[in-house]
Amino acid sequence: MAPDADLSRAAGLSEEGRLPPRARLGPLLRSLLLLLVAAVLLAGAGSAWYVQRGVAQEFVARAVDQQAEEVEVVARLLAARIEQQQKVLLALADSLPLKRLQDSAALAGELHQELPLADWFDSLSVALADGRVMAYMRAGKDRPLESLDGNERELLRRTLAGGKPMVGTVLQPEGEDLRLLFTAPLRTSAGAVVGVMAGGMRLSSQALLPPTAADGWSASRLMLVAPDGSIVAHSSPARWLGHVRDEAGLGLPFLRTLQAQLPVQSRSTSQAEDGYLYTLAGMPLPQWFVVRVARLEAPPLWGLSGEGSAALLGAAALALLAAAAMVVLAYPWMELTARAEQLLQRHAPGRMPRLGCMPSVAHAWGEVAVLWRALHALSRQRDTQARRAARFQAQTQTILEEAPVAIVVTRHDRVELLGMQAARLLGYAPDELQGYPIRQLCASDAEHARLMERIHWEMRAYGQFNGEVSLMHKNGHPVWLRMQGRRVASPLRRDAGAGVAMVWMVRDVTDQRKARAHPQWMAQHDALTQLPNRESFTLRLQQWLDERRKAPAEGGVLLFLDLDHFASVNDVAGHDAGDALLRHFARLLETLVPAPGVAARLGGDEFAVLLPESSLREGRAHASQLCEAVGAWEASYQGQRFWLGVSIGLVVLDAQSSIAAMLHAADMACYEAKRQGRGRVQVQERCEIAENGAGPG
């Protein structure tokens, strides 16, 4: 592509567009070409090794995922079977008449005739609290009490001592099969342990392990392992009741892994070592591990031999040719880069030179010429953007200084912008705090670290911060501030280091915190959320009724709020997470409820809002805003996320109604909002209050 005449002259080209002699390939470019060729050859050799390693790692990762899934399924199935047997024994123990425990014959008859659940076990035994065996049956027949195995007696004694159900294993003296024993304490209605019942069942390895698991000892083995390493069951009969130290691919390293998993839990763990992959998953109730061992044989990498090798060599040759061509064509690009660096070195950041001051690029043609013109345009654009940013910052500073509320903008843990109101709260002039580190406003490094951790936690949990913070006044005394902050990205700060700014609304709450220590304030406010409590809210409603009965006027709306899905937060994340969410919701209410409105916590996750001067339309707008604000939450706690909502019942207040009637009507409207799908506002008209509520209070 030939350059145009103007660009040719600017670049110092001849009329024919030929490059001057100085642009020919010199020793440096020839050396670069040789270096690139050597680099490509080395890269080709290294690529084969990296690809082979990647294939092996991918194979191991897939094998780990597949084997872990299989082992977890087997563990869950076996655990479910054992838990079912335990439940049956517990039901059998609950149905056993305790009055017959002292009568061995009556107890045996009860087990034979009146308890059909006994058919679930091939042996049953009952012992008193003093350890005496009162009944023992095996295979549906009574056995001498003294013939009860000593290991079974020991498990009965342990159950009596611990007072809780247990599961144990006993090896039959007459064979090599395992007996699985379940025990359940016998309790009186007052909870006292008066005896113990045990149920046993004979299990073979074929009954414990699924048939599909027995797919060969050397290739893949499935087994049940006790915490001490003894093998309870094995997919190979030859390894039945052996020990894991004799298993290929396991041995002592596996025993250390096994001990690290105690106490037994249901999660799975996988490890690849010495060409074997083993996975174990725990079964907490019987205290066993399900273990699968498989030999790892990574598939060969396609293309490293035969036709694949030829294709790889051909690709390397083409890459070398492409690299050589790129070196020849790269010289104008390198010159353009040099001119751009020269431009950046000559001028201060934020100010680009005029077009006439741009250094020319010799030999600019094709794409390089286009990029040169684009660089001119970008320099003008950057200059314009810098002027706009300066105007925007000046306008923002004017707004901050004239705003009736205190506003602060922070970035990178420093104060970037603030108004006069915010500076006065801390005793500074606005220019004194420009660029001031937030650490210097905290009492100590520890206080600063706790503040940053708290801000980051609430930003992750709720997407905003709303809380009270103690900062240091210029004269050295602490000042308590209510700070509401959100992240915001400036449209004029697009450089990589600009970061994300935080915009804060700040007000002084030092006096309010002092008032909270007064007993009267504590009696009228909820301790968790610091909102007015039910009694205080009832007094405010009564005050509204008295005022309206003396001087009737329009306006007055009551909102009854109930958080949706709040119980799931307590169930999944615990009450600490629930309390934190309630506190944040209370701060949201304080922010969104306009003066002279009052928000209160009635109890649990129920709140109320009085809008004493709002019409039905205004009240519905405020309620809808609350619904949208809560619905926009994506709260998180310790990595768990929750989606919440709020159902709101709205009633237009009537001065002729009682407080109980108004609260009841709002509660019923909230219930109707939940019934119709949650996360919505349900309005109850004034006439409906008169019909359903009580008379004047």
C-alpha positions as CSV (number, residue, x, y, z in Angstrom):
1,M,0.0,0.0,0.0
2,A,1.6,3.3,-1.2
3,P,1.6,6.3,1.3
4,D,-0.2,9.5,0.4
5,A,1.9,12.5,-0.6
6,D,1.4,14.5,2.6
7,L,2.2,11.6,4.8
8,S,5.3,10.7,2.7
9,R,6.7,14.2,3.1
10,A,6.0,14.2,6.8
11,A,7.7,10.9,7.1
12,G,10.7,11.8,5.0
13,L,10.0,9.4,2.1
14,S,10.9,9.9,-1.5
15,E,8.2,10.6,-4.2
16,E,8.3,6.9,-5.2
17,G,7.7,5.9,-1.6
18,R,10.9,3.9,-1.2
19,L,12.5,3.7,2.2
20,P,15.8,5.5,2.7
21,P,18.9,3.4,3.0
22,R,19.0,3.7,6.8
23,A,15.8,1.7,7.1
24,R,17.4,-1.5,5.7
25,L,18.0,-4.5,7.9
26,G,21.2,-4.0,9.9
27,P,23.2,-6.2,12.3
28,L,20.8,-5.7,15.1
29,L,17.8,-6.9,13.2
30,R,19.7,-9.8,11.8
31,S,20.8,-10.8,15.3
32,L,17.1,-10.4,16.4
33,L,16.1,-12.8,13.5
34,L,18.6,-15.4,14.6
35,L,17.5,-15.0,18.2
36,L,13.8,-15.5,17.2
37,V,14.7,-18.6,15.2
38,A,16.5,-20.1,18.2
39,A,13.6,-19.1,20.5
40,V,11.1,-20.8,18.2
41,L,13.1,-24.0,18.1
42,L,13.4,-24.0,21.9
43,A,9.7,-23.2,22.3
44,G,8.8,-26.1,20.0
45,A,10.8,-28.5,22.1
46,G,9.4,-27.1,25.3
47,S,5.9,-27.0,24.0
48,A,5.9,-30.8,23.5
49,W,6.9,-31.3,27.1
50,Y,4.4,-28.8,28.5
51,V,1.6,-30.3,26.4
52,Q,2.5,-33.8,27.6
53,R,2.4,-32.6,31.2
54,G,-0.8,-30.8,30.6
55,V,-2.4,-33.9,29.2
56,A,-1.2,-35.9,32.2
57,Q,-2.6,-33.4,34.6
58,E,-5.9,-33.2,32.8
59,F,-6.1,-37.0,32.9
60,V,-5.4,-37.1,36.7
61,A,-7.9,-34.3,37.3
62,R,-10.7,-36.1,35.4
63,A,-9.8,-39.4,37.2
64,V,-10.0,-37.6,40.6
65,D,-13.4,-36.1,39.9
66,Q,-14.9,-39.3,38.5
67,Q,-13.5,-41.5,41.3
68,A,-14.5,-39.0,44.0
69,E,-18.0,-39.0,42.7
70,E,-18.2,-42.8,42.6
71,V,-16.8,-43.2,46.1
72,E,-19.1,-40.6,47.6
73,V,-22.1,-42.3,46.0
74,V,-21.1,-45.7,47.5
75,A,-20.5,-44.1,50.9
76,R,-23.9,-42.4,50.9
77,L,-25.6,-45.6,49.9
78,L,-23.9,-47.7,52.6
79,A,-24.5,-44.9,55.2
80,A,-28.2,-44.8,54.3
81,R,-28.5,-48.6,54.8
82,I,-26.8,-48.5,58.2
83,E,-28.8,-45.4,59.3
84,Q,-32.1,-47.2,58.3
85,Q,-31.1,-50.2,60.5
86,Q,-30.3,-47.9,63.4
87,K,-33.7,-46.2,63.0
88,V,-35.5,-49.6,63.1
89,L,-33.7,-50.5,66.3
90,L,-34.6,-47.2,67.9
91,A,-38.2,-47.7,67.0
92,L,-38.1,-51.2,68.4
93,A,-36.6,-49.9,71.6
94,D,-39.2,-47.2,72.0
95,S,-42.0,-49.8,71.6
96,L,-40.6,-52.3,74.2
97,P,-42.6,-52.2,77.4
98,L,-40.2,-51.3,80.2
99,K,-42.3,-53.1,82.8
100,R,-41.2,-56.5,81.4
101,L,-37.5,-55.9,81.6
102,Q,-37.3,-57.7,84.9
103,D,-39.1,-60.8,83.5
104,S,-36.8,-62.7,81.2
105,A,-39.5,-65.0,79.9
106,A,-42.1,-62.2,79.3
107,L,-39.4,-60.2,77.6
108,A,-38.5,-63.0,75.2
109,G,-42.2,-63.6,74.4
110,E,-42.5,-59.9,73.6
111,L,-39.6,-60.0,71.2
112,H,-41.1,-63.2,69.5
113,Q,-44.8,-62.3,69.2
114,E,-45.5,-58.6,69.6
115,L,-42.7,-56.8,67.9
116,P,-42.7,-57.4,64.1
117,L,-39.7,-55.0,63.7
118,A,-37.5,-57.7,65.3
119,D,-37.5,-59.5,61.9
120,W,-35.0,-56.9,60.7
121,F,-32.2,-58.4,62.7
122,D,-30.9,-61.9,63.0
123,S,-30.0,-61.4,66.7
124,L,-31.5,-59.3,69.5
125,S,-30.4,-58.9,73.1
126,V,-31.6,-56.8,76.0
127,A,-29.6,-56.0,79.2
128,L,-30.5,-54.0,82.3
129,A,-28.6,-51.0,83.6
130,D,-26.5,-53.2,85.9
131,G,-25.2,-55.2,82.9
132,R,-27.4,-58.3,83.4
133,V,-28.5,-59.8,80.1
134,M,-32.3,-60.5,80.2
135,A,-32.9,-61.7,76.7
136,Y,-30.9,-63.1,73.8
137,M,-32.3,-64.5,70.6
138,R,-30.5,-65.6,67.4
139,A,-32.0,-66.5,64.1
140,G,-35.5,-66.3,65.7
141,K,-34.6,-68.7,68.5
142,D,-33.8,-68.1,72.2
143,R,-30.2,-68.6,73.1
144,P,-28.7,-69.1,76.6
145,L,-28.0,-65.7,78.1
146,E,-24.5,-66.7,79.0
147,S,-23.7,-67.5,75.3
148,L,-23.7,-63.8,74.4
149,D,-20.4,-62.9,72.8
150,G,-18.0,-60.9,75.1
151,N,-17.5,-58.2,72.4
152,E,-21.3,-57.7,72.2
153,R,-21.4,-57.5,76.0
154,E,-18.7,-54.8,75.9
155,L,-20.7,-52.8,73.3
156,L,-23.8,-53.0,75.6
157,R,-21.7,-51.7,78.6
158,R,-20.4,-48.8,76.5
159,T,-23.9,-47.8,75.4
160,L,-25.1,-47.9,79.0
161,A,-22.2,-45.7,80.1
162,G,-22.6,-43.2,77.2
163,G,-26.4,-43.2,77.2
164,K,-26.6,-42.9,73.4
165,P,-27.0,-45.2,70.4
166,M,-23.9,-46.8,69.0
167,V,-22.8,-49.0,66.0
168,G,-20.0,-51.6,66.3
169,T,-18.5,-54.5,64.5
170,V,-17.7,-58.0,65.8
171,L,-16.0,-60.9,63.9
172,Q,-17.9,-64.1,64.3
173,P,-15.9,-66.8,66.1
174,E,-17.3,-69.5,63.9
175,G,-16.6,-67.8,60.5
176,E,-14.9,-64.9,58.7
177,D,-18.0,-62.8,58.2
178,L,-18.6,-59.6,60.0
179,R,-21.4,-58.9,62.4
180,L,-22.8,-55.4,62.5
181,L,-24.2,-54.5,65.9
182,F,-26.6,-51.6,66.7
183,T,-27.4,-50.5,70.2
184,A,-30.1,-48.2,71.6
185,P,-30.5,-47.2,75.3
186,L,-33.9,-47.9,77.0
187,R,-35.2,-44.8,78.8
188,T,-38.0,-44.1,81.1
189,S,-40.4,-41.2,80.4
190,A,-38.2,-39.1,82.7
191,G,-35.1,-39.8,80.5
192,A,-33.3,-42.2,82.9
193,V,-31.4,-45.1,81.2
194,V,-32.8,-48.4,82.6
195,G,-31.4,-50.8,80.0
196,V,-30.0,-51.3,76.5
197,M,-31.2,-53.2,73.4
198,A,-28.8,-54.5,70.7
199,G,-29.6,-55.8,67.3
200,G,-27.1,-57.7,65.1
201,M,-27.0,-58.6,61.5
202,R,-24.6,-60.8,59.6
203,L,-22.9,-59.0,56.6
204,S,-20.6,-60.4,54.0
205,S,-18.3,-58.3,51.7
206,Q,-20.7,-59.0,48.9
207,A,-23.6,-57.5,50.9
208,L,-21.5,-54.4,51.8
209,L,-19.9,-53.5,48.5
210,P,-21.8,-53.1,45.2
211,P,-21.2,-55.9,42.6
212,T,-19.9,-53.5,40.0
213,A,-17.1,-52.5,42.4
214,A,-15.4,-55.9,42.2
215,D,-13.5,-55.1,39.0
216,G,-10.1,-56.6,39.8
217,W,-7.6,-56.1,42.5
218,S,-4.7,-54.8,40.4
219,A,-6.7,-52.3,38.2
220,S,-9.3,-50.9,40.6
221,R,-10.1,-51.9,44.2
222,L,-13.0,-50.9,46.5
223,M,-12.9,-51.5,50.2
224,L,-14.2,-50.5,53.6
225,V,-11.5,-49.5,56.0
226,A,-11.6,-48.9,59.8
227,P,-9.8,-45.9,61.3
228,D,-6.9,-48.2,62.4
229,G,-6.3,-49.3,58.8
230,S,-8.0,-52.8,59.1
231,I,-10.0,-53.8,56.0
232,V,-13.6,-54.5,56.9
233,A,-14.6,-55.5,53.4
234,H,-12.8,-55.8,50.1
235,S,-13.9,-56.2,46.4
236,S,-11.4,-59.1,46.3
237,P,-12.2,-62.0,48.6
238,A,-8.5,-62.7,49.1
239,R,-8.1,-59.3,50.8
240,W,-11.1,-59.7,53.1
241,L,-10.2,-58.6,56.7
242,G,-6.6,-57.6,55.7
243,H,-4.7,-54.4,56.4
244,V,-4.2,-51.3,54.1
245,R,-0.4,-51.4,54.6
246,D,-0.3,-54.5,52.5
247,E,-2.3,-52.9,49.6
248,A,-0.4,-51.8,46.5
249,G,-0.7,-48.0,46.1
250,L,-1.5,-47.4,49.8
251,G,0.9,-48.3,52.6
252,L,2.2,-45.9,55.2
253,P,1.4,-42.6,53.4
254,F,-2.2,-43.7,53.1
255,L,-2.3,-44.5,56.9
256,R,-1.1,-40.9,57.6
257,T,-3.8,-39.5,55.4
258,L,-6.3,-41.8,57.1
259,Q,-5.3,-40.5,60.6
260,A,-5.6,-36.9,59.3
261,Q,-9.3,-37.5,58.5
262,L,-10.3,-38.4,62.0
263,P,-12.9,-37.9,63.4
264,V,-14.6,-39.6,60.4
265,Q,-16.6,-37.2,58.3
266,S,-18.6,-37.6,55.1
267,R,-16.3,-35.5,52.9
268,S,-14.0,-37.2,50.3
269,T,-10.3,-36.8,49.8
270,S,-8.2,-37.9,46.8
271,Q,-4.4,-38.3,46.4
272,A,-2.3,-39.4,43.5
273,E,1.0,-41.0,44.4
274,D,3.5,-43.4,42.8
275,G,1.2,-44.1,39.8
276,Y,-1.9,-44.9,41.9
277,L,-4.9,-42.7,42.7
278,Y,-6.8,-43.4,46.0
279,T,-10.0,-41.7,47.1
280,L,-11.6,-42.1,50.6
281,A,-15.0,-40.9,51.9
282,G,-16.1,-41.2,55.5
283,M,-19.2,-42.8,57.0
284,P,-19.6,-41.1,60.4
285,L,-22.1,-43.5,61.9
286,P,-20.1,-46.8,61.7
287,Q,-16.8,-44.8,61.7
288,W,-15.6,-46.4,58.4
289,F,-14.0,-45.1,55.2
290,V,-15.0,-46.2,51.7
291,V,-11.7,-46.4,49.8
292,R,-11.1,-46.9,46.1
293,V,-7.6,-47.4,44.6
294,A,-6.9,-47.3,40.9
295,R,-3.7,-47.4,38.8
296,L,-3.0,-44.3,36.8
297,E,-2.0,-44.9,33.2
298,A,-2.0,-41.6,31.3
299,P,-2.9,-41.9,27.6
300,P,-0.1,-41.2,25.1
301,L,0.0,-37.7,23.6
302,W,-1.3,-37.8,20.0
303,G,1.0,-36.3,17.5
304,L,4.4,-37.0,19.0
305,S,5.1,-39.9,16.7
306,G,4.4,-40.9,13.1
307,E,2.2,-38.5,11.1
308,G,1.5,-36.4,14.2
309,S,5.3,-35.8,14.6
310,A,5.6,-34.7,11.0
311,A,2.7,-32.3,11.4
312,L,4.3,-30.8,14.5
313,L,7.6,-30.3,12.6
314,G,5.8,-28.7,9.7
315,A,4.0,-26.3,12.0
316,A,7.3,-25.4,13.6
317,A,8.8,-24.6,10.1
318,L,5.9,-22.4,9.2
319,A,6.2,-20.6,12.5
320,L,9.9,-19.9,11.7
321,L,9.0,-18.5,8.3
322,A,6.2,-16.3,9.9
323,A,8.7,-15.1,12.5
324,A,11.2,-14.1,9.9
325,A,8.5,-12.2,7.9
326,M,7.3,-10.4,11.1
327,V,10.9,-9.3,11.8
328,V,11.2,-7.7,8.4
329,L,7.9,-5.9,8.8
330,A,8.3,-4.9,12.4
331,Y,10.8,-2.1,11.9
332,P,8.2,0.7,11.2
333,W,6.3,-0.5,14.3
334,M,9.4,-0.2,16.5
335,E,10.0,3.3,15.1
336,L,6.4,4.2,15.9
337,T,6.9,2.9,19.5
338,A,10.0,5.0,19.9
339,R,8.2,8.1,18.8
340,A,5.4,7.4,21.3
341,E,7.9,6.9,24.1
342,Q,9.6,10.2,23.0
343,L,6.2,11.9,23.2
344,L,5.5,10.7,26.7
345,Q,8.9,11.7,27.9
346,R,8.7,15.2,26.6
347,H,5.4,16.2,28.2
348,A,3.9,16.0,31.6
349,P,1.2,13.4,32.4
350,G,-2.3,14.7,31.6
351,R,-1.2,17.2,28.9
352,M,-0.7,16.0,25.3
353,P,1.1,18.2,22.8
354,R,-0.5,19.9,19.9
355,L,-0.5,18.2,16.5
356,G,2.3,20.3,15.2
357,C,4.5,19.2,18.1
358,M,4.2,15.5,17.4
359,P,7.5,14.0,16.3
360,S,7.2,12.5,12.9
361,V,7.5,8.8,12.1
362,A,9.8,8.0,9.3
363,H,8.9,5.1,6.9
364,A,5.3,5.2,8.1
365,W,3.1,3.3,5.6
366,G,0.1,1.0,5.8
367,E,-1.1,0.2,9.3
368,V,1.7,2.2,10.8
369,A,0.5,5.4,9.1
370,V,-3.0,4.7,10.4
371,L,-1.7,4.2,13.9
372,W,0.3,7.4,13.6
373,R,-2.9,9.4,12.7
374,A,-4.7,7.6,15.5
375,L,-2.0,8.7,18.0
376,H,-2.6,12.3,16.9
377,A,-6.3,11.9,17.5
378,L,-5.8,10.2,20.9
379,S,-3.4,13.0,22.0
380,R,-6.1,15.6,21.2
381,Q,-8.7,13.4,22.9
382,R,-6.6,13.0,26.0
383,D,-6.0,16.8,26.2
384,T,-9.8,17.4,25.9
385,Q,-10.5,14.8,28.5
386,A,-8.0,16.3,30.9
387,R,-9.8,19.6,30.6
388,R,-13.2,18.0,31.1
389,A,-11.9,16.2,34.2
390,A,-10.6,19.4,35.6
391,R,-13.9,21.1,35.1
392,F,-15.8,18.1,36.5
393,Q,-13.6,18.1,39.6
394,A,-14.1,21.8,40.1
395,Q,-17.9,21.5,39.7
396,T,-17.9,18.5,42.1
397,Q,-15.9,20.4,44.7
398,T,-18.4,23.3,44.4
399,I,-21.3,20.9,45.0
400,L,-19.6,19.3,48.0
401,E,-18.9,22.7,49.6
402,E,-22.4,24.0,49.1
403,A,-24.2,20.7,49.9
404,P,-26.3,20.9,53.2
405,V,-25.1,17.4,54.1
406,A,-21.5,16.2,54.7
407,I,-20.2,14.3,51.6
408,V,-16.8,12.6,51.3
409,V,-15.1,10.8,48.4
410,T,-12.3,8.4,49.1
411,R,-10.0,6.4,46.9
412,H,-7.1,4.1,47.7
413,D,-7.6,4.6,51.4
414,R,-7.2,8.4,51.1
415,V,-9.6,11.3,51.1
416,E,-10.0,12.5,47.5
417,L,-12.8,15.1,47.7
418,L,-14.9,16.5,50.6
419,G,-17.1,19.4,51.3
420,M,-17.1,22.1,54.0
421,Q,-19.7,20.3,56.1
422,A,-17.6,17.1,56.2
423,A,-14.4,18.9,57.1
424,R,-16.0,20.8,59.9
425,L,-17.1,17.6,61.6
426,L,-13.4,16.7,62.1
427,G,-12.2,20.3,62.7
428,Y,-10.2,20.6,59.4
429,A,-10.4,22.9,56.4
430,P,-11.3,21.1,53.2
431,D,-7.8,21.6,51.6
432,E,-6.2,20.1,54.7
433,L,-7.9,16.8,54.2
434,Q,-7.4,16.6,50.4
435,G,-5.3,13.4,49.9
436,Y,-5.2,12.8,53.6
437,P,-4.7,9.1,54.6
438,I,-7.6,7.6,56.4
439,R,-5.2,5.9,58.7
440,Q,-4.3,9.3,60.2
441,L,-8.0,9.8,61.1
442,C,-8.0,6.6,63.2
443,A,-6.8,6.3,66.8
444,S,-4.3,3.5,66.0
445,D,-3.2,1.0,63.4
446,A,-5.4,-1.6,65.1
447,E,-8.5,0.7,64.9
448,H,-7.7,1.4,61.2
449,A,-7.4,-2.3,60.4
450,R,-10.7,-3.1,62.2
451,L,-12.5,-0.3,60.3
452,M,-11.2,-1.5,56.9
453,E,-12.1,-5.1,57.7
454,R,-15.6,-4.0,58.7
455,I,-16.1,-1.9,55.6
456,H,-14.9,-4.7,53.3
457,W,-17.1,-7.2,55.0
458,E,-20.3,-5.1,54.7
459,M,-19.4,-4.2,51.1
460,R,-19.1,-7.9,50.3
461,A,-22.2,-8.8,52.2
462,Y,-24.6,-6.0,51.2
463,G,-22.9,-3.9,48.5
464,Q,-22.8,-0.9,50.8
465,F,-21.7,0.3,54.2
466,N,-24.0,1.9,56.8
467,G,-22.7,2.1,60.3
468,E,-21.2,4.2,63.0
469,V,-17.5,4.9,63.0
470,S,-15.2,6.6,65.5
471,L,-12.7,9.0,63.9
472,M,-10.3,11.5,65.5
473,H,-11.0,15.2,65.6
474,K,-8.2,17.6,64.7
475,N,-7.9,18.6,68.4
476,G,-7.4,14.9,69.4
477,H,-10.8,13.8,70.8
478,P,-12.9,11.1,69.2
479,V,-16.0,11.9,67.1
480,W,-18.7,9.4,66.3
481,L,-20.0,9.6,62.8
482,R,-22.8,7.7,60.9
483,M,-21.3,6.9,57.5
484,Q,-23.3,5.6,54.5
485,G,-21.0,4.6,51.6
486,R,-21.2,3.0,48.2
487,R,-18.7,2.3,45.5
488,V,-18.8,4.4,42.3
489,A,-16.6,4.5,39.3
490,S,-15.8,7.9,37.8
491,P,-16.4,8.2,34.1
492,L,-13.4,10.5,33.8
493,R,-10.9,8.2,35.6
494,R,-10.2,5.5,33.2
495,D,-6.5,4.9,33.9
496,A,-5.6,1.5,35.3
497,G,-4.5,2.9,38.7
498,A,-7.6,5.0,39.3
499,G,-9.3,2.3,41.3
500,V,-12.9,2.5,42.5
501,A,-14.0,5.5,44.6
502,M,-16.3,5.4,47.7
503,V,-18.9,8.1,48.2
504,W,-19.9,8.7,51.8
505,M,-22.7,10.6,53.4
506,V,-21.6,11.6,56.9
507,R,-23.4,13.0,60.0
508,D,-22.3,13.5,63.6
509,V,-23.9,11.0,66.0
510,T,-21.8,11.7,69.1
511,D,-24.7,13.2,71.1
512,Q,-27.0,10.3,70.0
513,R,-24.5,7.7,71.3
514,K,-24.4,9.5,74.6
515,A,-28.2,9.5,74.8
516,R,-28.2,5.8,74.2
517,A,-26.5,5.2,77.6
518,H,-29.6,6.7,79.3
519,P,-31.9,4.1,80.9
520,Q,-35.0,5.8,79.4
521,W,-33.6,5.6,75.9
522,M,-32.7,1.9,76.3
523,A,-36.2,1.1,77.6
524,Q,-37.7,2.6,74.4
525,H,-35.3,1.1,71.9
526,D,-34.5,-2.4,70.6
527,A,-31.1,-3.5,71.8
528,L,-30.1,-5.3,68.6
529,T,-31.2,-2.7,65.9
530,Q,-31.3,0.4,68.1
531,L,-34.7,1.2,66.5
532,P,-37.7,2.2,68.6
533,N,-39.3,-0.9,70.1
534,R,-43.0,-1.9,70.1
535,E,-43.8,0.1,73.2
536,S,-42.2,3.3,71.9
537,F,-43.9,2.9,68.5
538,T,-47.3,2.4,70.2
539,L,-46.8,5.6,72.1
540,R,-45.9,7.4,68.8
541,L,-49.1,6.0,67.2
542,Q,-51.1,7.2,70.2
543,Q,-49.6,10.6,69.9
544,W,-50.6,10.7,66.2
545,L,-54.2,9.7,67.2
546,D,-54.4,12.4,69.8
547,E,-53.2,15.1,67.4
548,R,-55.6,14.1,64.7
549,R,-58.6,13.9,67.0
550,K,-57.8,17.4,68.2
551,A,-57.1,18.8,64.8
552,P,-58.3,16.6,61.9
553,A,-56.1,16.6,58.8
554,E,-55.4,14.4,55.8
555,G,-52.4,12.1,55.6
556,G,-51.1,9.2,57.7
557,V,-49.9,5.8,56.6
558,L,-48.8,2.7,58.5
559,L,-46.5,0.1,57.0
560,F,-46.1,-3.4,58.5
561,L,-42.9,-5.2,57.2
562,D,-41.9,-8.8,57.4
563,L,-38.6,-10.1,55.9
564,D,-39.1,-12.9,53.4
565,H,-36.9,-16.0,53.7
566,F,-35.2,-14.7,56.8
567,A,-35.5,-18.0,58.6
568,S,-33.2,-19.6,56.0
569,V,-30.4,-17.2,57.0
570,N,-30.6,-18.4,60.6
571,D,-30.9,-22.0,59.6
572,V,-28.0,-22.0,57.1
573,A,-25.6,-19.3,58.4
574,G,-26.5,-19.1,62.1
575,H,-28.0,-16.4,64.3
576,D,-24.9,-14.2,64.1
577,A,-25.6,-13.8,60.3
578,G,-29.3,-13.2,61.1
579,D,-28.5,-10.5,63.6
580,A,-26.1,-8.8,61.3
581,L,-28.7,-8.7,58.5
582,L,-31.3,-7.3,60.9
583,R,-29.0,-4.5,61.9
584,H,-28.3,-3.7,58.3
585,F,-32.0,-3.7,57.5
586,A,-32.6,-1.3,60.3
587,R,-30.0,1.1,58.9
588,L,-31.7,0.8,55.5
589,L,-35.0,1.7,57.1
590,E,-33.5,4.8,58.8
591,T,-32.1,5.9,55.5
592,L,-35.2,5.4,53.3
593,V,-37.9,6.5,55.8
594,P,-38.4,10.3,55.3
595,A,-38.8,12.7,58.2
596,P,-41.0,12.9,60.2
597,G,-41.5,9.2,59.7
598,V,-40.7,6.7,62.4
599,A,-39.3,3.1,61.9
600,A,-39.5,0.5,64.7
601,R,-38.8,-3.2,65.3
602,L,-41.8,-5.0,66.6
603,G,-40.0,-8.2,67.2
604,G,-38.2,-11.0,65.3
605,D,-38.1,-10.0,61.6
606,E,-41.2,-7.8,61.9
607,F,-40.9,-4.0,61.5
608,A,-43.3,-1.1,61.3
609,V,-43.1,2.4,59.8
610,L,-45.3,5.4,60.6
611,L,-45.5,8.0,57.8
612,P,-47.7,10.6,59.7
613,E,-48.1,13.1,56.8
614,S,-48.0,10.8,53.7
615,S,-51.0,10.1,51.4
616,L,-51.8,6.7,50.1
617,R,-49.9,7.4,46.9
618,E,-46.9,8.6,48.7
619,G,-47.0,5.7,51.2
620,R,-47.2,3.2,48.4
621,A,-44.2,4.8,46.7
622,H,-42.1,4.6,49.9
623,A,-43.2,1.0,50.4
624,S,-42.3,0.0,46.8
625,Q,-38.9,1.7,47.2
626,L,-38.3,-0.4,50.3
627,C,-39.3,-3.6,48.4
628,E,-36.9,-2.7,45.5
629,A,-34.0,-1.9,47.9
630,V,-34.3,-5.2,49.8
631,G,-34.9,-7.1,46.6
632,A,-31.6,-5.7,45.2
633,W,-29.6,-7.2,48.1
634,E,-27.4,-10.1,47.4
635,A,-26.3,-10.6,51.0
636,S,-23.5,-13.0,51.8
637,Y,-22.0,-14.4,55.0
638,Q,-18.8,-16.5,55.1
639,G,-19.1,-17.3,51.4
640,Q,-22.8,-18.2,51.5
641,R,-25.2,-15.9,49.5
642,F,-28.8,-15.2,50.3
643,W,-31.5,-13.5,48.3
644,L,-34.1,-11.8,50.6
645,G,-37.2,-9.8,50.1
646,V,-39.8,-8.0,52.2
647,S,-43.5,-8.2,52.3
648,I,-45.3,-5.0,53.3
649,G,-48.8,-4.4,54.4
650,L,-50.0,-0.8,54.1
651,V,-53.0,0.9,55.7
652,V,-54.3,4.4,55.6
653,L,-54.6,5.5,59.2
654,D,-58.0,6.6,60.6
655,A,-58.1,8.7,63.7
656,Q,-61.3,6.9,64.8
657,S,-59.7,3.5,64.9
658,S,-57.8,2.0,67.8
659,I,-54.0,1.3,67.8
660,A,-54.7,-2.4,68.0
661,A,-57.1,-2.3,65.1
662,M,-54.6,-0.4,62.9
663,L,-51.7,-2.7,63.7
664,H,-54.0,-5.7,63.1
665,A,-55.1,-4.4,59.8
666,A,-51.5,-3.7,58.7
667,D,-50.5,-7.2,59.9
668,M,-53.3,-8.8,57.9
669,A,-52.3,-6.8,54.8
670,C,-48.7,-8.0,55.2
671,Y,-50.0,-11.6,55.5
672,E,-51.9,-11.2,52.3
673,A,-48.8,-9.8,50.6
674,K,-46.9,-13.0,51.6
675,R,-49.8,-15.2,50.5
676,Q,-49.8,-13.6,47.1
677,G,-46.1,-14.3,46.4
678,R,-44.0,-12.2,48.8
679,G,-41.8,-9.3,47.9
680,R,-44.8,-7.0,47.3
681,V,-47.0,-4.3,48.8
682,Q,-50.6,-5.0,49.8
683,V,-52.9,-2.0,50.5
684,Q,-55.8,-2.1,52.9
685,E,-58.2,0.8,52.5
686,R,-59.5,2.9,55.3
687,C,-63.0,1.5,55.0
688,E,-61.6,-2.1,55.5
689,I,-60.1,-1.0,58.8
690,A,-63.5,0.2,60.0
691,E,-65.1,-3.1,59.0
692,N,-62.4,-5.4,60.5
693,G,-61.0,-3.3,63.3
694,A,-62.2,-2.2,66.7
695,G,-63.8,1.1,67.5
696,P,-62.1,4.2,68.7
697,G,-59.4,3.7,71.3
